[in-house]
Amino acid sequence: MEYKDYYKILGIDKTASTDNIKKAYRKLARKYHPDVNPNDKTAESKFKELQEAYDILKDEKKRKEYDALGTEYFNFKNAGAGGGPSHGEYYYNYSADGRSGFNFNTAGAGVNFEDIFSDLFSRSGKKQGPSKGNDLSAALEISVIESVKGTERIINVNGEKIKIKIPAGIPNGGKIKVSGKGSPGLNGGPGGDLYIDIAVLKDNIFERKGNDIYVNKKIKLSEAVLGAKVEVSTIFGRIMLTIPPGIQNGTKFRIPKKGSPDISAKKPGNSGDLIVTIQVEVPSNISEKIKKAFIELAKEGI
């Protein structure tokens, strides 16, 4: 018998959890359900295929057998070993007592899908009114600068290009809700919402902690000893920083209001600070003249 890739049919990985298998099945079953696609033989065939895949993968024992046997699974089950995919008929049952549900009819035993479609149909077997579609989630990576200044991105969700406005100040782990861009609703109902999880990437220059921005500034040994004015990069441009004579390696300067806007603040204008960490560079190539000068300094305990 021809091998069927049930994981591919449901659009999931082989490592998918039982919960993810159920979610994938629910999503596709709504799309291809016969009541949503009347007189569509292709959709009907796809719907039966989805039910068959779900029947196997949701059952831990059947799934292990399917994974272990591979292409031989269908030959093995077709030979009468039992427990594998059946070859009966899928149907939506409207019973006389008002109960309804999906069943797989084979040798007198059935698999009831009523729990899966309780949100699609009422107990009387009639369609419910309009219902909202499922919410979807997506992940989006942005730079530290983008998280501070805000930006716009275009993402692809289910074949649809959606422009996302990322507000200034959004932190790592922040969420953006895009109303109506989730799964389509049923029976004319509104679409679900799209939730985007934001991940702020590490930067070679800037690091963000809360609303504060951290940056390292390398200075020469002579500048550390004698003092100097040095240029420091910020997200909003460059500033001049005064280095006092005798500064120590690792010294930090706090520059107010040069960090990220506080997106949670009720009033605009609240921002974090810029934290500048001084890194004193020790030269690796020192001339004999410089060495002699340091020898004299060492004699004086410097």
N, C-alpha and C positions, 0 to 999 in steps of 0.2 A: 504494500500500500504506500502511496506517496507520502513523504515526510512533510509535516506541517510545523512551521516554526511558530509556536504559540506566543513566544515572547515578542517576536516581530509583529504578529497579528495585533497584539495589545499595545505595541509601541513602547516596550519597557526593556530594561536590562535584565540579564539572568540573575543578578543579585538583588532584584527588586523585593521589597518586603511585602507581606500579605496585604498590608494597608495600601501600599502603592499599587498593587495589582488590582485591588478593588476600585481604587480611584480611577485608574486608567480604563477599566471596564465600564464603569458608570458613565464616564465622559463619552466614550465611543458608542455605547449602547443607546444613549440619548440621541446621538447624531444619526444612527442607522435604524432606529426603531421603526417597525412597519407603520405605526400610526402617524409618525412624522413624515414618512415617505410612502404614501399609499400607491399601490400598483407599480412600485419600483422593485423589479426582480433583483437588480444588482445590490440594492440596499438590503433587501431581505436575505440574500445569500451572505452578505457581509455580517449581518446581524447574527445569523446562525453560527457563522465561523467564530465570532466573538464569544458567544455563549459556550461553544465547545472549548475554546481556549481557557476561558474563565473557570469552567467546570473542572479542568485538570489542574491548573496552576493554583487555585485557591485551596485545594486539598493537598496537605503536606505529603501524604503517602503517594498519591498519584504523581505529584510533582517530582518527587525523588526518583520514582520509576522512569518517568519521562526523561529526566536529566541523565539518568544512568544509561538507559538503553539507546537514546538517540534515534537514529533512523530505524532501528529494529523495534522500537516501541510499538509502532502500529501493526507490524507483522505479528508481534508477540500477542498483542491484545486481540487482534482479529482471529487468532488461532483458538480463542476461547479461554484465555487465562483470566479474564474478568478484571474489573476495576479500572479499565482504561476508557478512552473516548467511546461513546456509544454511537449508534447509527440510526437513532430514532428520529422523532419529529419534534421541533421546537414550536411552541405555540403560546399565545396569550389566552388564558382560560377565564371565561366569564361563567361562573357557576350559578346555579339556581338559588343558592342561599345568600347570594350577594357577595361572596368572597371571590377574589380574583387574584391572578398571579401568573408568572411565567413558569412553565414546566417543560421538562425534557422527558418525552414519553418513550420508554424502552423496557420491554419485558415486564411491564406492570410496576416498575419502580420509577419515581420521578424526582427531579431536583427542582425545588421551588425557588423562584427568583423574586418573590413578592417583596422581600426585604430590600432588594436592590432598587426596585422601582416604586417603592411606596411614595416617593416624592413626585412621581409622574402621574399616578392614577389613584383615584379614590377607591374605597372598599367596595363600592357598588359596581366597579368595573367601568365607570365612565371617566372621561378625561377631566382633570381638574382645570380650573381657570388659569389665567396667565401666571407664571411664576418666574422669579428672577433666576438668571443663570448663575453658575458657580463662579466664585472668585478665583483669580489666577495670581500667581506670584512669579517674579522674575528678579534676577540679580544684575546689578550694574556697578562697574568699577570706575572710579573717578580719581583724579589727582588731588593732592593737597590744595593746590591753587584753585582748582575747580570747586572744591568743597568750601573754600573761603569766599570766593567771588561769585559763585553760582555759574551755571552754564545751561546749555540746551543739548540734548542728545536725541537721536532717532533710533528706536529699537524695533525689532521685528517680532511680533507676537502672533502666532498662528497665521503667518503670511500677510499680516497687516502692519504697515509701517506707522509707528506712533511717535509723535514728537513729545519728549518729556522735558519739562522745565524744572531744573534742579535749583532750588533756592539757595541764596548765599548763606553760608553758615551751617549747612547740613552736616552732621557729624558722621563718623564711621558707625555703621549699624542703624542709621536713620532709615525711615520708610517714607515712600511717596505713594499716595493713593491716586489712581486715575479712574474716576467714576465711569462705569459703563463699558470698560474695555476688557472685561473678563469674558467668560463663555457666554454665548447667546442665550437669551431667555427662552422659555418654553411657552408655546401657545400665545405668542405675542407679548410675552413678559419682557421686562427690561434685562439688559445684559448685566452680568456680574461685574465686579470691580477688579482692577489690576493693582496689585501691591508690589512695589519695587523696593528691594533691599539694597541699600547703598553701602559699598565697601570703598574706603579711602585707602589708596595704595601708598606704600612707603615711597619716600622721595629721597633722592641723593643730596638734596639741599635742605629741604624743610621737613620738619616732623611736627605733627599735630597731637596735642594732648588736651582734650577738652576743647576750650576755645583759645588756648595759648599755642603759639607757634614757636618752635625751637630751631635755632640755626647756629652752626659753629663758625667761628671766625679765626682764621690762622693769622698770626702776626709774627714779625721777625723778632729775634732775640734782642736786637738793639732797640726795637720799638717797645719791648716789654721793660727794658732797663731804663730807657730815657723818656718813655712816653711818646705818644703820637696821636694824630687824627687819622682814622682809617675808615674806609667805605664798607658798609654792610648791606647785603641784599635783604630786602623784605618782599613780601608778596605784593606790596603796593608800590614798589620802586626802591631806590637806594637812599640810604641816609648816612650821615657822617657821625662817627662815634669817637668820643675823646677817650684815649687810653692814658690813665695816669702813670707816672714813672714808678717802676718797681712792681708792676702788676704781676700776680701769680697765675701760673697755668691753671686753667679750670675755673677762673673767676667768671661769674655770670652777671650780665647786665639785664635789667628789665625795662623795656621800652613800652610805656603805656599805650593802649588803644591801637597797637599795630598787629594784633592777632585776628582771630576770626570773629565775625558778628555773632552775637548770641541769639540763635534762632528761636530760643524759648522765651526770650524777654518780651514782656508785654509792651514795652516802649522801645522804639528803634534807637540805635546809638550805642547800646551796650556792646562792648567788644572785649575780647581777650587781649593779652599782651604778647609782645615779642620777647623771647628770652634768648640772649646772645651769650654763647659760651666761648671764652677765649682759649685758644690753643696756641701755645708758644712753640714755634718751630726752632729746633736746634740744628744748625747747619751740619751737613755730613762731610763736606769738603772744606777743611780749614787750612789756611796758608800758615807758613812758619811764623810770619809776622803776627798773625792773630793768636797763634799758640803761645808766643812769648808774652803777648799782652795778657792772656788768661793766666799764665804762670805767675805773673806779677800780681794779678788780682787774687789768685789763690793764696799767695803769701800774706795778703792783707785780710784773708778770711772771707773773701767774697766768692 
